[in-house]
């Protein structure tokens, strides 16, 4: 079910469905981040606690947030992330499946300003291990609230 910022309530939990990470996702993230030395260096990564290449944490976060917005909100192009804070707790590898749970913690409707949602989230891989947690504040750009 798609929501708009008017109908969503504090306490609502939204899930982003599973997403399989492919080698393409690994490469696209590395091209975007410009971080090829670490994440795709097989011999180098074999010497780390990860043991092999890993998907960039920002790629995991952006993919799961994009899935959340497109699955649950009507006007994805009008959503702006104002703040985001993420703690990366584990590695995601090519072939892993991720899923996200987002909880709406607070809604603000400042007079004459777009409605703001504060939410916390958790990303798991393969249905069990938490790989990241965070919080973010988003606004419905163009969704101006008017005071009565």
N, C-alpha and C positions, 0 to 999 in steps of 0.2 A: 504494500500500500504506500502510495506516495503522499507526502505531507507538504504543507506549506508552513511558513514560519508562524502563521496565525493559529493553526490548529495543534501544534506540538506543545506538550506539557513537560514541566520539570518532573524528573523521575522516569521519564520514558527511556526504555532501553531499545536501541536499534542495532541490528546486526548486519555486517557486510559479509555476504556469502563467500564461500571458499574461493581461493584463487591459487592456481598452480603456478609456481615460478619456473620459467623455462630458461634455457641458455640465452635466448633472445632478450628476456627481461634483464638478465645479468649484464649483457653487453650494452643495452640501451641505457641502463642506469650508470654504467661506467662512462659511457660517452657523455652523458649529461653532467656527471660529477667531475669528470676529468681525473679519475682516481684509478687508472689501470694498473699502476705498479703494485698496489696491495691486493685488490680484490680478484684479479685474474692471473696473478703470478702463481702458477701451480707449484713449482719447486719451492718458492718462498712460503706459500701458505701451508705446505706440507710440514714445515718446521714450526708452525704456530699451534696453539691449542685447538684451533678450528680444524686443522688437518687437511683442508682442501679449500677451494675457492668459496667465497661467500657473497651473497647478494648485498649490495650497499643498503644500509639501514634506511636512508632517505628514500630509496626506491620502494622498500617495503611499506613505509609510512604513506607515501604519496599514492601508491597503488590501492591500499586499503581505504584511505580516505576518499579517493575517487569513486571506488565501488560503493561506499556508504552514500555519498551524495547522489550518485546516479540512480541508486536503488530506492532511496527514501525521500528525495526532495524534487518538487516539480520543476523549479528553475535553477538548475545546476550552475548555469552561466552567471547567475546573479548572487552566488554565494562567495563571500570573501573571508579568507582566514586572516584574522587580525593578529592572533598570538598562537604560538604552538610551543609546547615543551615536551620532549620525548626522552625517555630513558631506554637505551638499548640493552636488553638483558640476555640475549642469546642470538645465535647466528641462524640465518636462513640460507639454505643451499639450493642450488638448482634441483628441481624435483620435489621440493617441499611444498606443502599446501598451507596457505595462511587464511585466517579468518579474524574478523574484528568485532568487538562488542563496544558500543558507545552508549554512555549514559548521559542524558541531559540533566545537568546539575542545577542550572540557573537560567532564567530568562530575564532579560532587561528590555524595557521599552522606553528609552529616554525620549522626552518630548521633541519632536521634529527630527529625530535620528532613526536610523534603521534599527530594527529589532536585533538584539544580540543573544546568542546562545553560548553558554559555557558548558563544556562537556569534558568528561574523562573517558579514556579508552584503553583497551587492552587488546593486543594482537597475539594470537596463538599460532603455532605451527603444528601441522599434522594432528590437529584436534586435541593437543594436550599441553605442550610446553609454551609458557608465556615468553615471547621474544622481545616485546616492548610494551611500555605503558606510557601514558601521557595525558596531557590536557590541552584543550584549545578553546579559543573564543572565535566564533564565526558570526558574521552579520549577513543579513539579507539586503544586499546592495540594491538600491532602487525601491526598497520596501519601506517607505517613509511612514512612520507612525504619526498620527495627528492627535494633539491633545484636545479634549472636549471642552 
